[in-house]
Amino acid sequence: MALIQRFEDIHAWQEARQLVNRIYEITRQGEFGKDFGLRDQIQRAAVSVMANIAEGFDCESKIEFARFLGIARRSAVEVQSLLYVALDVGYLGQATFNTLYQQADKVKALAGGFRHALLRKSSSKSRAT
């Protein structure tokens, strides 16, 4: 496994970036692009995932970074919930919904796995001292 030297090296951040790009692409289209409230909210939630991973990377401690990864996960869940709104009002078809939902799920899983690894490392260090 390669050493993470920049936030751009974090796989969860890379996948979050893809999610943001897909969300922006779909929210530019048709009626979705005209629904400013939903469009802006889902865009902000997706950007929050990516931003919290990056911001957490620059934290002073693993525990603090893990907290930001938890926030990123919750923002990914927010994206998933908002995708249901877009599906239910007819802005998205089922296939597009599934693709975006799965991308958010992937980001959520990666951020969660990274968070757990950081917390394990942090707790094992505190036991060793």
N, C-alpha and C positions, 0 to 999 in steps of 0.2 A: 504494500500500500504506500502510495506517495505521500510525502509530508505536505501538509496544508500550510502554505506560506502566505496566501492571500485569500480573501473571502471568495474570490472568483474560482478558487480551486475546490470549493465545497460542492459536492454533488447535489445536495439538497438545494443550494442556491441556484445551480445551473438548471435544475428541473423547475424551480420556481420562476426563473426567467422565462422558460418556455411557456409556463402557465400564463404569465403576464402577457406575453406576446399573443397567445391564443385568445385570451380574454379581450384584449384591445381589438384584435382583428374581428371577432364576432360582434362586439358592441358597437362597431362602426356601421353595421349593416342594418338596413330596413328600419322597422319600428323600434328595435332595440336601441338604435342610435338616437332616436327621438325621445326615449324615456330617460330623461336626464337623471332622475333620482336613482333608479335601479342601475343604470349604466355607470354613474359615478360611484355608487356604493360598491358594486362588484369590482370595478377597477381599483378602488382604494383598498379593498380587502386583498386582492391579488398582489398589489404592490407592497402591502404590509408584510406579506409572507416573505418576499424577497428582501425587503429592507430590514426586517428584524433578524434574519439570518446574518446579513452583512454587519449590522450594528452589533449584534452579539459577539461576532468574531473579534471585535476590538475591545471586548470587556477585559477587566483586570483579573477575573477569576473564571474557572470552569463552571462554578455554580451560577454565576451571573450570566454566562453564555448560555447555560442550560435554560435559564429563565426566559431568555429571548427566543430560544428555540421552541419553548412551550407557547409563547405568544404567536410565533410563526405558525405553529400547528393549529391554534385556534382560529387564526385568520384563514387558513386553508379550509377549515370546517365552515367558516362564514361564507367563503366562495361556494362551497358545495350547497349550502342552504339557499343562497341566492340563485344558484343555477336551477333549483326547483321552481322558484318564482318565474324565472325566464321560460322554463318549460311549460309551466301551467298557464301562462298568459299567451303562449304561442310564439315567443320570440326565438325559440330553439326547437329543432326537431330532436327526436329521441336519440338518434345516432350522435349528433353533436353534443347533446347533453352527456351521453355516456363517455365520450372521449374526454371532455373537459372535467367531468366528475372523476374519472380515473386518473387524470393528470394531477388533480388536486389531492387525490388519495395517495398517489406516489410521493408527492412532496411531503405530505403529512407523515407518511411512514419513514421517509428518509430523515426528516427533521427529528422525529420521535426516536429513531434508532440512534442518531447522533447524540441526542439529549441523554438518553439512557447510558450511552458509553461514557459521556463526560461525567455524569453523576457517579458511575461505578468507579472511574479513575479517581474522582475527588474523594469518595468515601474510603477507598482503599489506601489512599495517601494519608488520610486523617487517622486511620487505624494503625498505620505503620509508625506514626510519630508519637 
